[in-house]
Amino acid sequence: MTTDLASRAQADYDALVAQGMKLDLTRGKPSAAQLDLSAALLGLPGETYRAADGTDTRNYQGLQGLTELREIFAPALQVPVEQLIAFGNSSLELMHDTLVHALLSPLPGAERRWVDEEKVVFLAPVPGYDRHFAVCDRLGIELVAVPMTPEGPDMDVVEQLVAADPSIKGIWCVPKYANPDGVVYSDEVTRRLATMPTAAPDFRIMWDNAYAVHHLTEEAIEVADVLALAAEAGHSDRPFVFGSTSKITLAGAGVAFLGASETNVKWWLALTAKRTIGPDKVNHLRHALFFGDTAGVAAHMAKHRALIAPKFAALERILTENFADTPGVSWSTPKGGYFVTLTVPEGTATAIVKLAKEAGIALTPAGATHPGGEDPQDAIIRLAPTFPPLDEVEKAMAGVAVCVKLALATA
């Protein structure tokens, strides 16, 4: 870049800093306007405290969760109602507990507890979700990065690794509108995950379908049914399916779901019964009353789409206006989910995030999309446009563009 262009980039950045902005694109949280869509939940269930089968939801028991709520979400999560568990507000909690159970009690098909293994390894498609990686770090589970493709994890790499190494016990998957690149797993990738030979008899797919109904367009994209494919291949116990209403209703007061084979469900419930008598069935009931049925969920998500799709469109427009012809700069254009991945020239992501911070624009740390917080190429930045108002998204992205240009000018 010429000295003149570098000087211009520095001047633009100095003007940006002088604005004294305080903007945040760090995490994929719903905005206040999105939370307002579910305000009616706060008045439910009122005096209607009995479930459809007459259960008094105010009392103990009911470890698997309210049937009518499971019936509403079973189709979206592609899990038979009898194999679906409705629990507390956090799917991350369910993932954490499932791994803890596997460490302390043999999984169905396992030769021993994972804690008795010399080491336990999970595959981590990258770029990926930092909270998945944090759970493994917390529990002493090693992570091996595998590259993502436009159709999901690179299955040639995955199949080679799992076939050769019995210490590899699982893989993290966000199959629809993946965090952070918006990738949708192809049917072929899902089939190969469900059917591939593994050296570990207790290999598990952690199928985090967090964005099952979070469409940004009118096209409701579907993924293949991993539970059905695994069962057909004789690996019915392989997948654990997770989901939640955290980005559907109230993020801190939603309902999380776990789906699996009948054997896995029985195993999980028996162990979970040692730590709790049951989930919040009153909250289950208020959600069931609020939605009514699966169509009610779709109608509700259309309201979400109306609020957040313009923010993604603004992000796309600003990046296109600034970097359509810039070598090394590209970005994902997701059809759903909560994130956009910005790819910048190798070695510049950390500098861009630092420049943004100094200008009052908070971005997710560079490297958060990789195990250990280290992106070997230092080239990935995760953008989360849902939480701020639209005008703040536009200001923040215009500022990010200034930071990218300065980083490229001084690289």
C-alpha positions in Angstrom: 0.0 0.0 0.0 1.3 3.5 -0.9 2.4 6.0 1.8 -0.5 8.2 0.8 -3.1 5.4 1.3 -1.4 4.5 4.6 -1.6 8.1 5.8 -5.3 8.3 4.8 -6.0 5.0 6.7 -4.3 6.4 9.8 -6.2 9.7 9.5 -9.5 7.8 9.2 -8.6 5.7 12.3 -7.7 8.8 14.3 -11.1 10.3 13.5 -12.7 7.1 14.5 -11.0 7.1 17.9 -12.0 10.7 18.4 -15.6 9.7 18.3 -15.3 8.0 21.7 -17.7 5.2 20.7 -18.7 2.3 23.0 -20.0 -0.4 20.8 -20.2 -4.2 21.3 -20.1 -7.0 18.7 -18.7 -9.7 20.9 -21.3 -12.2 21.7 -24.4 -13.6 19.9 -27.0 -12.3 22.3 -30.6 -11.5 21.4 -31.4 -7.8 21.6 -33.9 -6.2 24.0 -36.4 -6.0 21.2 -36.1 -9.7 20.6 -36.6 -10.4 24.3 -39.7 -8.2 24.2 -41.2 -10.7 21.7 -41.6 -13.1 24.6 -42.8 -10.7 27.3 -46.1 -12.6 27.5 -44.2 -15.5 29.1 -43.9 -13.5 32.2 -47.7 -13.7 32.7 -47.8 -17.4 32.2 -48.9 -20.0 33.2 -51.1 -17.9 35.6 -53.6 -20.2 37.4 -53.1 -22.9 34.8 -50.5 -25.0 36.5 -51.5 -28.5 35.4 -50.0 -30.2 32.4 -52.1 -31.9 29.7 -51.9 -35.2 31.5 -53.0 -33.6 34.8 -49.5 -33.4 36.3 -49.2 -30.6 38.9 -46.1 -28.7 37.4 -45.5 -27.0 40.7 -44.4 -30.2 42.4 -41.4 -32.6 42.2 -40.8 -35.4 39.6 -41.0 -35.4 35.9 -37.3 -35.7 35.2 -37.7 -36.0 31.4 -39.7 -32.8 31.2 -43.2 -31.8 30.1 -44.5 -34.0 27.3 -46.4 -31.3 25.5 -43.3 -29.1 25.2 -41.2 -32.0 23.9 -43.9 -32.6 21.3 -43.6 -29.0 20.1 -39.8 -29.1 19.7 -39.3 -32.7 18.7 -39.8 -32.0 14.9 -37.3 -29.1 14.8 -34.7 -31.1 16.6 -35.4 -34.3 14.6 -35.8 -36.4 17.8 -38.7 -38.7 18.7 -40.7 -37.3 21.6 -40.0 -40.3 23.8 -36.2 -39.8 23.2 -36.2 -36.1 23.9 -35.5 -34.6 27.3 -36.6 -31.0 28.3 -34.6 -29.5 31.1 -33.3 -26.2 32.4 -32.4 -23.1 30.5 -29.0 -24.0 29.2 -28.0 -26.5 26.5 -24.4 -25.8 27.5 -25.2 -27.2 30.9 -26.5 -30.4 29.3 -23.4 -30.8 27.2 -21.2 -30.2 30.3 -23.2 -32.7 32.3 -23.1 -35.3 29.6 -19.4 -35.2 29.4 -19.1 -35.3 33.2 -21.4 -38.4 33.2 -19.2 -40.0 30.6 -16.1 -39.3 32.6 -17.5 -40.7 35.8 -19.8 -43.5 34.6 -19.3 -45.8 31.5 -21.3 -44.8 28.5 -23.5 -47.4 26.8 -21.0 -49.4 24.8 -18.0 -48.2 26.7 -15.3 -50.5 28.1 -14.6 -48.1 31.0 -15.2 -44.7 32.4 -13.4 -41.9 30.4 -11.7 -40.8 33.6 -9.9 -44.2 33.6 -8.6 -43.7 30.1 -5.0 -42.6 29.6 -6.4 -39.6 27.7 -9.7 -38.4 26.1 -9.7 -36.5 22.9 -12.4 -34.6 21.0 -12.3 -33.3 17.5 -12.9 -29.6 17.1 -14.0 -28.4 13.7 -12.5 -24.9 13.2 -13.5 -22.2 13.1 -15.8 -23.3 15.9 -17.6 -22.4 19.1 -15.4 -21.2 22.0 -17.7 -22.5 24.7 -17.4 -26.1 23.4 -13.7 -25.7 23.7 -13.9 -24.3 27.2 -16.0 -27.2 28.4 -13.3 -29.6 27.2 -10.5 -27.5 28.8 -12.4 -27.5 32.0 -12.7 -31.3 32.1 -9.2 -32.1 30.8 -10.4 -33.3 27.4 -7.8 -32.7 24.7 -8.9 -31.0 21.5 -7.7 -31.7 18.0 -8.6 -29.2 15.4 -10.0 -30.3 12.0 -10.8 -27.9 9.2 -14.2 -26.9 8.2 -15.4 -26.9 4.6 -18.5 -25.3 3.0 -20.3 -28.5 3.7 -19.2 -29.2 7.3 -16.0 -30.8 8.8 -13.4 -32.2 6.4 -14.6 -35.8 6.6 -11.5 -37.2 5.0 -9.5 -35.9 8.0 -12.2 -36.9 10.5 -12.6 -40.4 9.2 -8.8 -41.0 9.2 -8.4 -39.7 12.8 -11.3 -41.6 14.4 -10.5 -44.9 12.7 -7.0 -44.9 13.9 -7.1 -43.6 17.5 -9.3 -45.1 20.2 -8.6 -42.1 22.5 -10.7 -39.9 20.2 -14.1 -40.1 21.9 -16.1 -37.5 20.2 -16.6 -34.5 17.9 -18.3 -31.2 18.4 -20.8 -30.3 15.6 -23.1 -27.3 15.0 -24.9 -28.7 12.0 -27.1 -25.8 11.0 -25.9 -22.2 10.6 -22.7 -23.2 12.4 -21.1 -20.8 14.9 -19.3 -18.8 13.5 -19.3 -19.3 9.8 -23.0 -20.2 9.1 -22.1 -23.5 7.4 -24.9 -26.0 7.0 -23.8 -29.6 7.1 -24.5 -31.5 3.8 -26.5 -34.7 3.9 -23.3 -36.5 2.9 -21.3 -35.1 5.8 -24.0 -36.0 8.2 -24.2 -39.6 6.8 -20.5 -40.1 7.0 -20.4 -38.8 10.6 -23.2 -41.2 11.5 -21.8 -44.3 9.8 -18.0 -44.0 9.9 -15.9 -46.7 11.6 -14.4 -45.5 14.9 -11.6 -47.1 16.9 -13.4 -46.1 20.1 -16.6 -48.1 20.7 -18.0 -45.3 22.8 -17.4 -42.5 20.2 -20.0 -39.7 20.5 -21.2 -36.9 18.2 -22.1 -33.8 20.2 -24.7 -32.5 17.8 -25.4 -29.0 19.0 -28.4 -27.9 16.9 -28.5 -24.5 18.5 -29.9 -22.7 15.5 -32.4 -25.3 14.3 -35.2 -22.7 13.7 -33.1 -19.5 13.4 -33.5 -18.7 9.8 -32.5 -15.3 8.3 -34.4 -15.9 5.1 -37.8 -17.4 4.3 -36.0 -20.6 3.3 -36.2 -23.0 6.2 -33.1 -25.1 5.6 -33.0 -28.6 6.9 -30.2 -31.0 7.7 -30.2 -34.8 7.6 -31.5 -36.7 10.6 -28.4 -37.8 12.4 -30.2 -40.0 14.9 -32.0 -41.9 12.2 -28.9 -42.3 10.1 -26.8 -43.5 13.0 -29.5 -46.0 14.0 -29.7 -47.4 10.4 -25.9 -47.9 10.5 -26.0 -49.8 13.8 -24.6 -46.8 15.8 -27.8 -45.6 17.5 -26.0 -44.6 20.6 -23.5 -42.3 18.7 -25.3 -38.9 18.6 -26.3 -36.7 21.5 -28.6 -33.9 20.1 -28.8 -30.6 21.9 -30.9 -27.5 21.5 -32.6 -24.7 23.5 -35.0 -21.8 23.4 -32.3 -19.4 24.7 -32.4 -17.4 21.4 -36.1 -18.0 20.9 -37.7 -16.8 24.1 -35.9 -15.4 27.1 -32.2 -16.1 27.0 -31.8 -16.5 30.8 -35.1 -18.3 31.3 -35.6 -20.7 28.4 -35.7 -24.4 28.1 -32.8 -26.7 26.9 -33.3 -30.1 25.2 -31.3 -33.3 24.9 -32.1 -36.0 22.4 -30.5 -39.4 22.0 -31.1 -43.1 21.6 -33.4 -44.8 24.1 -30.4 -46.4 25.7 -28.5 -43.1 26.1 -31.6 -41.4 27.4 -32.1 -44.0 30.1 -28.4 -43.8 31.0 -28.5 -40.0 31.2 -31.7 -39.8 33.3 -30.5 -42.4 35.7 -27.3 -40.4 36.4 -29.0 -37.1 36.5 -31.5 -38.3 39.0 -28.6 -38.4 41.5 -28.3 -34.6 41.3 -31.8 -33.3 40.8 -35.4 -34.5 41.3 -36.6 -32.6 38.2 -36.4 -29.5 36.0 -38.6 -26.4 36.2 -41.9 -27.8 34.8 -43.7 -24.5 35.4 -41.4 -22.9 32.9 -42.0 -25.9 30.5 -45.7 -25.3 30.8 -45.5 -21.5 30.2 -43.5 -22.2 27.0 -45.9 -24.8 25.8 -48.8 -22.4 26.4 -46.9 -19.6 24.7 -46.2 -21.5 21.5 -49.2 -23.8 21.3 -47.6 -26.0 18.7 -44.7 -26.2 16.2 -46.3 -23.7 13.9 -46.3 -21.3 16.8 -42.5 -21.6 17.0 -42.2 -20.8 13.3 -44.4 -17.8 13.6 -42.4 -16.5 16.5 -39.1 -17.0 14.7 -40.4 -15.0 11.8 -40.7 -12.0 14.2 -37.1 -12.6 15.2 -36.0 -12.7 11.6 -37.7 -9.3 10.9 -35.6 -7.8 13.7 -32.2 -9.2 13.0 -32.1 -9.8 9.2 -31.6 -6.1 8.6 -28.6 -6.1 10.8 -27.0 -8.9 8.9 -27.8 -7.1 5.7 -26.1 -3.9 7.0 -23.0 -5.9 7.9 -23.0 -7.5 4.4 -23.4 -4.1 2.7 -20.7 -2.4 4.6 -18.2 -5.2 4.1 -19.0 -5.3 0.4 -18.7 -1.5 0.0 -15.3 -1.5 1.6 -13.7 -4.9 0.6 -15.3 -6.3 -2.4 -12.0 -6.2 -4.3 -9.6 -6.4 -1.4 -7.3 -9.5 -1.7 -7.3 -11.7 1.4 -10.5 -10.2 2.9 -13.7 -12.3 2.7 -16.7 -13.1 4.9 -19.5 -15.6 5.3 -23.0 -14.8 4.2 -25.1 -17.0 6.5 -28.7 -17.9 5.8 -29.4 -18.3 9.5 -27.8 -18.3 13.0 -26.2 -15.4 14.8 -22.7 -14.9 13.4 -20.6 -13.8 10.5 -17.0 -14.9 10.0 -14.6 -12.2 8.7 -11.4 -13.6 7.2 -8.5 -11.2 6.9 -5.0 -11.6 5.7 -2.8 -14.0 7.8 -1.3 -12.4 10.8 -3.7 -9.4 11.0 -6.7 -10.5 13.0 -5.2 -9.7 16.4 -4.1 -6.3 15.3 -7.6 -5.5 13.9 -9.3 -6.5 17.2 -6.8 -4.4 19.2 -7.4 -1.4 16.9 -11.1 -1.8 17.3 -10.9 -2.0 21.1 -8.8 1.2 21.2 -11.5 2.9 19.1 -14.3 1.7 21.5 -15.6 -1.2 19.4 -15.5 -4.5 21.3 -15.0 -7.6 19.2 -14.6 -11.3 20.1 -10.9 -11.9 20.7 -9.0 -13.2 17.7 -8.4 -16.9 18.1 -11.6 -17.5 20.1 -12.8 -19.7 17.2 -10.0 -22.1 17.8 -8.9 -24.5 20.6 -6.8 -22.7 23.2 -7.8 -19.4 21.8 -5.0 -19.6 19.2 -5.7 -19.3 15.5 -2.5 -20.4 13.8 -3.2 -18.2 10.9 -4.4 -15.2 13.0 -6.9 -14.6 10.3 -10.5 -15.2 11.7 -12.7 -12.6 13.4 -16.2 -13.5 14.6 -18.8 -10.8 14.2 -22.1 -10.9 16.2 -24.5 -8.2 15.0 -27.7 -9.3 16.8 -27.5 -7.5 20.2 -26.9 -3.8 19.3 -29.6 -1.7 17.6 -29.3 -1.4 13.8 -27.7 2.1 13.9 -25.0 0.8 16.3 -24.3 -2.2 14.1 -23.8 0.2 11.1 -21.5 2.4 13.2 -19.6 -0.5 14.6 -19.1 -2.1 11.2 -18.0 1.2 9.6 -15.5 1.4 12.4 -14.3 -2.2 11.8 -13.8 -1.4 8.2 -11.5 1.5 9.2 -9.5 -0.8 11.5 -9.1 -3.5 8.8 -7.8 -0.9 6.3 -5.3 0.5 8.8 -4.1 -3.0 9.8 -3.6 -3.9 6.1 -1.8 -0.6 5.5 0.7 -1.2 8.3 1.1 -5.0 8.0 
